[in-house]
Amino acid sequence: MRKLLNTIYVTSEDAWLRKDGENLVVEAEGAERGRVPLHVIEGVVCFNRTGASPALLAACAEKAITVSFLTPNGRFLARMEGPRSGNVLLRRRQYRLADDGDQCAPVVRGIVTAKAANQRTVIRRALRDHGEKIQPAAAASLEQASLRLQHIARRAAAADQIDVLRGHEGEAGNAYFGAFNAMLHAGGDAFSFNGRSRRPPLDRVNALLSFLYAMLGHDCRSALEGVGLDPQVGLLHADRPGRASLALDLMEELRPVLADRLALTLINRGQVKARDFVVDAGGAVSLTDDGRKQVLVAWQERKKRELRHPFLGEVAPMGLVPHLQARLLSRHLRGDLDGYPPFIWR
């Protein structure tokens, strides 16, 4: 099984990255802040105005270490990577599949079904773990959303048209986020959630979700590139210039497990507080430097937690799940698997 390597997150203001021997060195304010061997790194994610030496970028490209640059709130800016790897025949198969709705429908069906099922699992676990803290009206709304998601998953599992499946995917999102606030029982009005808002997030919960989704998107894109697939050409999400549509496809079944559950934990345990966010003059909400660091530590710890993969039957860290799913998708496209087995959280 693939080894879970490290992703380095650089959040210090005006940090500088350089190469020293076979190490990545992080400097800030004229002092060395960290040193990591290159052979244990799979990616570097830079926030704020991070700079990097040409020697380091060349070494990262040679060793297939992706360097991504994001805004402080997690919006993607740029990405540096080495020569494209993988089998060109696999990518050609991906492109043909994406152009044939009948052929890609089974893959999309699995993704949408898994998304609805995993969203339902998040709700059921919230009721199981915190039922005594949830008000009766909120519990009733969660039960209703759980039942609705169960019905959506069943309908999606029987659908065979892309447009119908996209409709089920949107319906699942509406049902899930319509009840999301009922799973929040700490933080008071500061963490009230009234639906998804993005570009920019307009409340603290959305800011936290968007930030975690950006981290998950980075991992999903890296996973797809690692097996030789083109992250730009999606099956569920339509192609759009500048959008990693296949990475978004892969994210759909993993968001509830890796990101949403962590966001709920951070808020309900009081690990993030109102002071960890800042609101700008236009109403956009983003994490502060300290808040972002705290979330990144929790994100890395979440990725280390182990689970048993439902299809492979092997125990693996959560951080490897995007890589395992990308590999299963590539095996299906090559004809090694009859179908794509989506990730369904138990």
ABEGO torsion letter per residue (X at the ends): XBBBBBBBBBABBGBBBBBBEABBBBBBGGBBABBBBAAABABBBBBEBBBBBAAAAAAAAAAGBBBBBBBAAGBBABBBBBBBBEBAAAAAAAAAAAABAAAAAAAAAAAAAAAAAAAAAAAAAAAAAAAAABBAAAAAAAAAAAAAAAAAAAAAAABABAAAAAAAAAAAAAAAAAAAAAABABGEAAABBAEBBBOBBABAAAAAAAAAAAAAAAAAAAAAAAAGBBAABBAABBBBBGBBAAAAAAAAAAAAAAAAAAAAAAAAAGABBAAABBBBAAGBBBBBAAAAAAAAAAAAAAAABBBBBAAAGBBBBAAAAAAAAAAAAAAAAAGABABBBBBBBX
